Amino acid sequence: MALIHEPETPFKAIRVLVPGLGSRFRCGGLSVAKQTVRLLAELRPTTLVTYRERTAQCPFLKDLLKEESKDANSLWIISWGFDVPRLLKLLRGKNLIYHAHSSGYGFKLPPNVPIVAVSRNTMGYWGHHAPRNPLFLVSNALESQWMERGDLEGDFEERPIDILVQKRKSSNYLLFELVPALRAKGFRVEIQSDWVEDIVNLFNSSKVFLYDSRDHWSSAGVSEGFGLPPLEAMACGCIVFSSLNHALSDILTPGEIGHQIGCASISNDVDRISAALLNPTEWKPSVQKLGFALQDFTEELHVKRWKYVIKNLEQFLPNLNQSDLIRRHSRYRIITSKLFSKFLYV
């Protein structure tokens, strides 16, 4: 990467926005936001901010906007797709970036809003829909516990759970067709539906992990933004069978790192999963290959990538509104839109 000069006016603080911390907001996006706050705190003073639900644990957006002066040099990070249009209006004039997880929400971003994508799939989406916005890639990172405690080399024979499934996001096919068929074969299938105190231990105790999220995201109308569960399973040495929708294709190479689920027929799935359980060495990637794949998702590398992003933004974000390239692109879009409309209704 090119060397960047130290900025004259570094961001004094970073604000990471989430709707709330209550149970109705508990999801992967909230976990990633909390992790982002923890890791960015190594680079700049960083605070989690809520904007729908007030909590004693962190500031509330409207209160901050009243207190903070117009010239305060903070960086604001928004990510909740459904709330982005509203937040763009509330934070107009601020140093703002969009932390892009899932795609497909249908909104457009002003060309002066940089985008930090968590996957190549999402980066490609915005590379098409917002080609002149500053675009960065910072893949989500596995929390250190997965790297430190994940059992890549454990003896499969000592793992009590044959097959692990997480109920959330799982397809009806997986839960109501494939799981019963595998149980009928005599395999112990564990379906995790509630909070688990030691999630790493659960994965370390499982031989095969099944993940099929395509139907869930199709129903929601947006994409699988990253797909942490298969990556967490890989870090614990599980053999992974997964759908390959959206950002899952960033991580999984069928036959090398993971295997496709819902492939051809249910009998084919049952036969392949059975074979993996009976002869795991033929189906599980080598420790070296897994280690190489996982090294791209460490927290250390995550911080390094964010550092590059922040230094870039500190260089050009204050002058982004005056960018000649952005102005020309905006005029081009307006002219193209008018011409298209004219010919469409001739």
HELIX and SHEET records of a PDB file:
HELIX    1   1 SER A   23  PHE A   25  5                                   3    
HELIX    2   2 GLY A   28  LEU A   40  1                                  13    
HELIX    3   3 LEU A   61  GLU A   67  1                                   7    
HELIX    4   4 GLY A   81  ASP A   83  5                                   3    
HELIX    5   5 VAL A   84  LEU A   90  1                                   7    
HELIX    6   6 ARG A  120  HIS A  129  1                                  10    
HELIX    7   7 SER A  144  ARG A  149  1                                   6    
HELIX    8   8 PHE A  156  GLU A  158  5                                   3    
HELIX    9   9 ASN A  172  TYR A  173  1                                   2    
HELIX   10  10 LEU A  174  LEU A  178  3                                   5    
HELIX   11  11 VAL A  179  ALA A  184  1                                   6    
HELIX   12  12 ILE A  199  ASN A  204  1                                   6    
HELIX   13  13 ARG A  214  ALA A  220  1                                   7    
HELIX   14  14 LEU A  228  ALA A  235  1                                   8    
HELIX   15  15 LEU A  248  ILE A  251  1                                   4    
HELIX   16  16 ILE A  266  LEU A  278  1                                  13    
HELIX   17  17 PRO A  280  GLU A  282  5                                   3    
HELIX   18  18 VAL A  287  LEU A  294  1                                   8    
HELIX   19  19 GLN A  295  PHE A  297  5                                   3    
HELIX   20  20 GLU A  299  PHE A  316  1                                  18    
HELIX   21  21 LEU A  317  GLN A  322  5                                   6    
HELIX   22  22 ASP A  324  LEU A  344  1                                  21    
SHEET    1   A 6 THR A  46  THR A  50  0                                        
SHEET    2   A 6 ALA A  13  VAL A  18  1                                        
SHEET    3   A 6 SER A  74  ILE A  78  1                                        
SHEET    4   A 6 ASN A  95  ALA A 100  1                                        
SHEET    5   A 6 ILE A 115  ALA A 117  1                                        
SHEET    6   A 6 LEU A 135  LEU A 137  1                                        
SHEET    1   B 5 VAL A 189  GLN A 192  0                                        
SHEET    2   B 5 ILE A 161  GLN A 166  1                                        
SHEET    3   B 5 SER A 206  TYR A 211  1                                        
SHEET    4   B 5 ILE A 239  SER A 242  1                                        
SHEET    5   B 5 HIS A 259  GLN A 260  1                                        
END                                                                             
